[in-house]
């Protein structure tokens, strides 16, 4: 049994079962497997039904799935409805399907000693043993029966010592290990009879490329969400104090931004919508047929539905966002609406992204979609780098549909960021409240005011928090003094002319193919082509 020559493969433990209900025994096996086998993750494969058990005993599948995520409560334990999504019943079929879509993963099958006891009754059990390494964890009352079982006897020559367990995932099967010192007595059967309750914790969904709910797949690239405390200290230490606008979007900030988009003064959202809808036929005709859409920043179903419905034979839609919860909620909702496969990628668009291959229907080309004028929040260099990375992600022959705000009358611009109701001010000021509440900083938000203005030299709206009087922010032993009128810079929103946007694009692999704007010339959409 020589170790495989394959290297740098993700080591994934697979724990299958009905989880009827899930319990701490499942979790303890998973934690032991992560530590003793050197795994990167453990996937819980919640089966709709076990052919060896009476279907009447099962709780509702969604309840089992939800409780499994509650009990797992660990970033490296993934709860998947893979078998339901694929209509799979038997472990042998599940393993074949998982290996087909994850060729670079090193899977290990995990089970309790009671599973080994009846393993010989599983369909194609020999195929399972020859497909993946197996790790068996002891359970009181099952040791003797498990090790004396038909399967254990037949596979005896392939059993390795627990001291060599770290080699298991990279050893060619058949190979298995038995851990005699894991003896959690809990079982789903016992829990069903005793009706043990579960304490509720945060429900977390955290998969690799296993299908997720209504989605064709969910790829989590674990983007760096930043260190709020470190970034605040660094930003306040600068000559021009500043903080990244990504920290606007806690729960309160996200709700305030939703309100901003509906304000009378805030024209970008409704004007962009009009540009896309009024030119929908021309835009979709220029894109052509069999396009797979990749949206940078997951939006609402309304925002993407017009594009999918207008395209000729669209192949698929993939939503991308840095916020896992926001992404899963939006993409799952969109999947219920669109007539094409929908998938999701959790990533930061400031980092390289490689799309999974062979998990979606083939497309003639990729279409990047970047609405909302988010490109205007980047510096010119950052926007150039973003467009260059997008060209690599989407590939040769791809297109990119980008929305952006145009230069216009200064009064219109400044009114959009200084609304009469003060919603934008509250959105900006919420950043100070986050710093105080979450980081324990000593500061008085009343010492600051919202300040937004149009910088004509830079063609951008700048948002700041301006000190009304001399004041100090204290954080972790640091004191950051503000003179009266001194500002904390929180966001830029660059405005373009079509000529300046094309000049930016020409510094990247893209070239401008088509452009559309509203009658007032306030907002534009451009279709780019990757050379």
C-alpha positions in Angstrom: 0.0 0.0 0.0 2.4 2.7 -1.1 1.4 6.3 -0.5 -0.1 8.0 -3.6 2.3 10.3 -5.5 -0.4 13.0 -5.7 0.4 16.0 -3.6 -1.3 19.2 -2.4 -4.8 17.7 -2.6 -7.6 18.9 -0.3 -8.1 16.2 2.3 -11.8 15.8 2.9 -13.5 13.5 5.3 -17.0 12.3 4.4 -19.5 11.4 7.1 -22.7 10.1 5.6 -26.0 9.2 7.2 -29.5 10.2 7.9 -28.6 12.5 10.9 -31.9 11.6 12.4 -31.2 13.5 14.5 -27.6 14.9 14.4 -25.8 14.8 17.7 -22.5 15.5 19.4 -21.2 12.0 18.5 -21.2 13.1 14.9 -19.4 16.2 15.8 -16.8 14.4 18.0 -16.0 11.9 15.2 -15.5 14.9 12.8 -13.3 16.8 15.2 -11.2 13.6 15.9 -10.9 13.0 12.1 -9.8 16.6 11.5 -7.0 16.2 14.0 -5.9 12.5 13.6 -6.1 12.3 9.8 -4.9 15.9 9.1 -8.0 16.7 7.2 -8.8 20.2 5.7 -12.6 19.7 6.2 -15.3 17.2 7.0 -18.5 17.1 4.9 -21.7 15.7 6.5 -23.7 14.1 3.7 -27.3 14.2 5.0 -29.1 11.5 3.1 -32.8 11.7 2.4 -33.2 8.1 3.5 -31.2 5.0 4.4 -32.4 1.9 2.4 -31.6 -0.2 5.4 -34.0 1.7 7.7 -37.8 2.2 7.9 -38.6 5.5 6.1 -41.3 6.3 8.6 -38.7 7.0 11.3 -37.3 10.0 9.5 -37.8 13.6 10.6 -38.4 16.2 7.9 -35.3 16.5 5.7 -35.1 20.3 6.0 -35.2 19.9 9.8 -32.5 17.4 9.8 -30.3 19.6 7.5 -30.9 22.6 9.7 -30.2 20.8 13.0 -27.0 19.3 11.4 -25.7 22.7 10.7 -26.5 23.8 14.3 -24.8 20.8 15.8 -21.7 21.0 13.5 -21.0 24.6 14.5 -17.4 24.5 13.2 -15.9 26.3 10.2 -14.3 23.0 8.9 -17.4 20.9 9.2 -19.6 21.3 6.1 -23.2 20.2 5.9 -24.3 19.2 2.4 -27.6 18.1 0.7 -25.5 16.6 -2.1 -27.3 13.3 -2.2 -30.8 14.9 -2.3 -29.6 17.3 -5.1 -28.3 14.4 -7.2 -31.1 12.0 -6.3 -28.5 9.5 -4.9 -29.4 6.7 -2.4 -26.3 4.6 -2.1 -22.9 5.5 -0.7 -21.1 3.9 -3.7 -22.9 6.2 -6.1 -22.3 9.3 -3.9 -18.5 8.6 -3.8 -18.4 8.2 -7.6 -20.3 11.4 -8.1 -18.1 13.4 -5.6 -14.9 12.2 -7.1 -16.1 13.1 -10.6 -16.6 16.7 -9.7 -13.7 17.0 -7.3 -10.8 15.2 -9.0 -8.2 17.0 -6.8 -9.7 16.1 -3.5 -8.5 13.2 -1.3 -11.6 11.8 0.2 -11.7 9.6 3.3 -14.9 7.8 4.4 -15.7 8.2 8.1 -18.0 5.9 10.1 -18.7 4.6 13.6 -18.0 1.1 14.6 -21.7 0.2 14.3 -21.3 1.1 10.6 -18.5 -1.3 10.1 -20.6 -4.0 11.9 -23.1 -4.0 9.0 -20.9 -2.6 6.3 -21.1 -5.9 4.4 -24.9 -5.2 3.9 -24.2 -1.9 2.0 -24.7 -1.9 -1.7 -21.4 -2.4 -3.5 -19.4 -2.3 -0.2 -16.3 -3.7 -1.8 -16.4 -0.9 -4.4 -16.6 1.6 -1.6 -13.6 0.1 0.2 -11.7 0.1 -3.1 -12.6 3.7 -3.9 -11.7 5.6 -0.8 -9.7 5.1 2.4 -11.9 4.5 5.5 -11.5 5.6 9.1 -13.7 3.8 11.7 -14.3 5.3 15.1 -15.2 3.1 18.1 -18.5 3.2 19.8 -19.2 1.4 23.1 -20.8 -2.1 22.6 -19.8 -2.4 19.0 -16.0 -3.0 19.2 -16.1 -6.8 19.1 -18.9 -7.1 16.6 -17.3 -4.5 14.3 -13.8 -6.1 14.2 -15.4 -9.6 13.8 -17.7 -8.5 11.0 -17.6 -9.9 7.5 -16.2 -6.7 6.1 -13.5 -6.3 8.8 -12.3 -9.9 8.2 -12.1 -9.5 4.4 -10.3 -6.2 4.7 -8.0 -7.2 7.6 -4.9 -7.2 5.4 -5.5 -3.6 4.5 -5.9 -2.2 8.1 -3.1 0.2 9.3 -2.1 1.2 12.8 -3.7 4.4 14.2 -0.1 5.8 14.6 0.1 5.9 10.8 -3.3 7.6 10.4 -1.9 10.8 8.9 -0.9 8.8 5.8 -4.4 7.4 5.3 -5.8 10.1 2.9 -2.8 9.7 0.5 -2.7 5.9 0.6 -4.2 4.0 -2.3 -7.4 2.1 -1.2 -8.3 -0.4 0.0 -6.9 0.9 3.3 -8.6 1.5 6.7 -7.9 2.4 10.3 -9.7 1.6 13.5 -9.6 4.1 16.4 -10.4 2.2 19.5 -10.2 5.1 21.9 -13.2 7.2 20.6 -16.1 6.0 22.6 -18.9 8.6 22.5 -22.0 6.5 23.4 -24.5 8.8 21.6 -26.4 7.4 18.6 -29.2 8.8 16.6 -31.4 5.9 17.6 -30.8 6.5 21.3 -31.5 10.2 20.8 -34.8 9.5 19.0 -36.0 7.4 21.8 -34.9 9.8 24.5 -35.8 13.0 22.6 -32.6 14.8 23.5 -32.9 18.5 22.7 -30.3 20.7 21.0 -29.2 24.2 21.9 -29.5 26.6 19.1 -26.4 28.3 17.7 -25.6 30.2 14.5 -26.6 28.3 11.4 -23.5 28.3 9.1 -23.1 27.0 5.6 -19.6 26.7 4.3 -19.1 24.2 1.4 -16.3 23.7 -1.1 -17.8 22.5 -4.4 -20.6 20.3 -3.1 -24.0 21.4 -4.5 -25.8 23.6 -2.0 -29.6 23.9 -1.8 -31.1 25.2 -5.0 -27.7 26.1 -6.3 -25.7 24.1 -8.8 -22.7 24.6 -6.6 -21.3 26.9 -3.9 -17.6 27.6 -4.1 -16.2 29.3 -1.0 -12.8 30.8 -1.6 -12.7 32.0 2.0 -12.0 35.7 1.1 -10.1 37.9 3.5 -12.7 40.0 5.3 -10.1 42.2 6.8 -9.2 42.9 10.4 -11.5 45.7 11.5 -9.4 46.6 14.5 -6.1 46.6 12.7 -7.5 48.5 9.7 -9.0 51.2 11.9 -5.7 51.7 13.8 -3.8 51.8 10.6 -6.2 54.2 8.9 -6.4 56.6 11.9 -2.5 56.7 11.9 -2.3 58.1 8.4 -1.7 61.8 7.7 -5.1 61.9 5.9 -7.1 59.6 8.2 -9.2 57.1 6.3 -11.1 53.8 6.6 -12.1 51.4 3.9 -15.7 51.7 2.9 -16.1 47.9 3.1 -16.7 48.5 6.9 -19.9 50.4 6.1 -21.8 47.2 5.6 -22.8 45.7 9.0 -26.5 44.9 9.4 -27.4 48.5 10.1 -25.3 49.9 7.4 -26.7 47.5 4.8 -30.3 48.5 5.7 -29.4 52.2 5.5 -27.9 51.7 2.1 -31.0 50.0 0.9 -32.9 53.1 2.0 -30.4 55.3 0.2 -31.1 53.6 -3.1 -34.8 54.6 -2.8 -34.2 58.3 -2.0 -35.5 60.9 -4.4 -32.1 62.6 -4.6 -30.2 59.4 -5.2 -30.5 59.0 -8.9 -27.9 56.2 -9.7 -30.1 53.2 -8.9 -33.2 54.2 -10.9 -31.2 55.8 -13.7 -29.0 52.7 -14.2 -32.2 50.5 -14.2 -33.7 52.7 -16.9 -30.5 52.5 -19.0 -30.5 48.7 -18.9 -34.2 48.2 -19.4 -34.6 50.8 -22.1 -31.7 49.3 -24.1 -32.3 45.7 -23.1 -32.9 44.5 -26.7 -29.8 46.1 -28.1 -27.6 45.0 -25.2 -28.7 41.4 -25.3 -28.4 41.3 -29.1 -24.8 42.6 -28.8 -24.0 39.8 -26.3 -25.2 37.0 -28.4 -26.3 33.4 -27.6 -25.2 30.8 -25.1 -23.5 33.2 -22.6 -22.8 32.2 -19.0 -23.2 35.2 -16.7 -20.8 35.9 -13.9 -22.0 38.8 -11.7 -19.4 40.7 -9.6 -21.4 41.5 -6.4 -24.5 39.5 -6.0 -27.6 41.6 -6.7 -31.4 41.1 -6.5 -33.3 38.8 -8.8 -34.8 41.8 -10.5 -31.4 43.1 -11.4 -30.4 39.9 -13.2 -33.7 38.7 -14.5 -34.0 41.2 -17.3 -30.6 40.1 -18.6 -31.3 36.4 -18.5 -34.7 36.6 -20.0 -33.4 38.8 -22.9 -30.4 36.7 -23.8 -30.7 34.0 -26.4 -30.2 30.5 -24.8 -28.3 31.7 -21.7 -26.2 28.9 -20.3 -26.0 29.7 -16.5 -25.7 32.4 -13.9 -23.0 32.6 -11.3 -23.3 35.1 -8.5 -20.2 36.3 -6.6 -20.0 38.3 -3.4 -17.6 38.6 -0.4 -20.4 38.2 2.1 -21.2 34.5 2.5 -24.6 35.0 4.1 -25.7 37.7 1.7 -24.5 35.7 -1.2 -26.3 32.4 -0.3 -29.5 34.2 0.5 -29.6 36.2 -2.7 -28.3 33.4 -5.0 -30.7 30.8 -3.6 -33.6 33.2 -4.1 -32.5 33.9 -7.6 -32.2 30.2 -8.3 -35.9 29.8 -7.6 -36.7 32.4 -10.3 -34.3 31.8 -13.1 -34.9 29.0 -15.7 -31.1 28.2 -15.9 -28.6 26.7 -13.5 -27.5 29.1 -10.8 -24.3 28.9 -8.7 -22.4 31.0 -6.2 -18.8 31.9 -5.5 -17.8 33.6 -2.2 -14.8 35.7 -3.1 -13.2 39.2 -3.1 -13.1 40.7 -6.6 -9.8 42.4 -5.6 -8.3 38.9 -5.6 -7.8 36.4 -8.4 -10.8 34.1 -9.1 -10.7 30.8 -11.0 -14.1 29.4 -12.0 -14.7 25.7 -11.5 -14.8 23.8 -14.8 -17.3 21.1 -15.8 -19.9 21.9 -13.2 -22.2 23.9 -15.4 -23.6 23.4 -18.9 -21.1 24.5 -21.6 -21.3 28.1 -22.8 -20.1 29.8 -25.9 -18.5 32.5 -23.8 -18.6 34.1 -20.3 -20.3 37.5 -19.7 -19.1 39.5 -16.7 -21.8 41.7 -15.2 -20.8 44.6 -12.9 -23.7 47.0 -12.3 -24.2 49.6 -9.6 -21.2 51.8 -10.6 -19.1 50.0 -8.0 -16.1 50.4 -10.3 -16.4 54.1 -9.4 -15.5 53.3 -5.8 -12.1 52.1 -6.9 -9.0 54.3 -7.5 -8.0 54.4 -11.2 -5.2 51.9 -10.6 -7.4 49.6 -8.6 -10.0 49.7 -11.4 -7.4 48.9 -14.0 -6.1 45.9 -11.9 -9.7 44.7 -11.3 -10.5 44.7 -15.1 -7.2 42.9 -15.8 -8.0 40.2 -13.3 -11.6 39.9 -14.7 -10.1 39.3 -18.1 -8.1 36.4 -16.7 -11.1 35.0 -14.8 -13.6 35.1 -17.7 -11.1 34.1 -20.4 -10.5 34.8 -24.1 -13.6 35.8 -26.0 -15.4 36.9 -22.9 -17.5 40.1 -22.7 -18.1 42.4 -19.7 -21.2 44.5 -19.1 -20.3 47.4 -16.8 -22.4 50.2 -15.4 -20.9 53.5 -14.3 -21.9 57.0 -13.2 -21.2 59.9 -15.5 -19.9 63.4 -14.8 -22.8 65.8 -14.4 -23.8 69.0 -12.7 -22.1 69.4 -9.3 -25.4 70.3 -7.6 -27.0 67.1 -8.7 -24.0 65.0 -7.5 -23.8 66.6 -4.1 -27.5 66.4 -3.5 -27.4 62.6 -4.1 -24.9 62.3 -1.2 -26.5 64.9 1.1 -30.1 63.9 1.1 -32.7 66.0 3.0 -33.7 63.1 5.2 -30.2 62.5 6.4 -30.1 58.8 5.5 -26.7 59.0 3.8 -25.4 60.9 6.9 -26.6 58.2 9.2 -25.0 55.6 6.9 -21.6 57.4 7.1 -21.9 58.1 10.9 -22.7 54.4 11.5 -19.1 53.7 11.0 -18.2 55.6 14.1 -20.8 53.7 16.1 -19.3 50.4 14.9 -15.8 51.5 16.0 -17.2 52.4 19.4 -19.5 49.4 19.9 -17.4 46.6 18.4 -13.8 47.7 19.1 -14.4 49.4 22.5 -13.0 52.7 21.3 -13.5 55.9 23.3 -15.1 58.5 21.1 -18.1 60.8 20.9 -20.0 60.4 17.6 -21.6 63.8 18.3 -18.1 65.4 17.7 -18.4 64.5 14.0 -20.6 65.3 11.1 -21.3 63.8 7.7 -19.4 65.7 5.0 -19.7 64.9 1.2 -18.6 67.0 -1.7 -17.7 66.8 -5.3 -13.9 67.0 -6.0 -13.8 68.5 -9.5 -10.1 67.9 -10.0 -10.5 64.1 -9.3 -14.0 63.8 -10.8 -15.3 62.1 -7.7 -17.6 62.5 -4.8 -15.7 62.2 -1.5 -17.4 61.2 1.8 -15.8 62.2 5.0 -16.5 62.4 8.7 -15.6 65.9 9.8 -14.7 66.9 13.4 -17.0 69.7 14.6 -14.5 70.5 17.4 -11.1 69.3 18.6 -11.6 65.7 19.7 -9.8 62.4 20.3 -10.5 58.7 19.4 -8.8 56.3 21.8 -8.3 52.7 20.8 -6.0 50.0 22.3 -3.8 52.6 24.0 -3.6 54.8 20.9 -4.8 58.3 20.8 -5.8 59.8 17.5 -6.4 63.6 17.7 -8.6 65.6 15.4 -8.5 69.3 15.0 -11.7 71.2 14.3 -12.5 70.6 10.6 -10.1 67.6 10.2 -11.7 64.7 8.4 -11.8 60.9 8.4 -12.0 59.9 4.7 -14.5 57.1 4.3 -15.4 56.7 0.5 -14.8 57.9 -3.0 -17.3 57.6 -5.9 -15.5 58.4 -9.2 -17.5 59.8 -12.1 -16.5 59.2 -15.7 -17.0 60.6 -19.2 -17.2 57.9 -21.9 -13.8 59.1 -23.2 -12.1 58.7 -19.8 -13.7 55.3 -19.2 -12.5 54.1 -22.6 -9.0 55.3 -21.8 -9.1 53.3 -18.6 -10.3 50.2 -20.5 -7.6 50.6 -23.1 -5.0 50.0 -20.4 -6.4 46.5 -19.8 -7.0 43.4 -22.1 -10.5 44.7 -22.7 -11.8 46.9 -25.6 -15.0 49.0 -25.7 -17.5 47.4 -28.0 -20.8 49.3 -27.3 -22.1 51.9 -25.0 -25.5 53.1 -23.9 -26.7 56.1 -21.8 -29.9 57.7 -20.5 -31.3 60.8 -22.2 -29.8 63.2 -19.6 -26.4 61.6 -19.9 -26.3 60.8 -16.2 -25.4 57.1 -16.3 -23.9 54.7 -18.8 -23.5 51.0 -19.5 -20.6 49.7 -21.7 -20.1 46.3 -23.2 -16.4 45.3 -23.3 -14.7 42.5 -25.3 -11.7 40.5 -24.1 -9.1 40.3 -26.9 
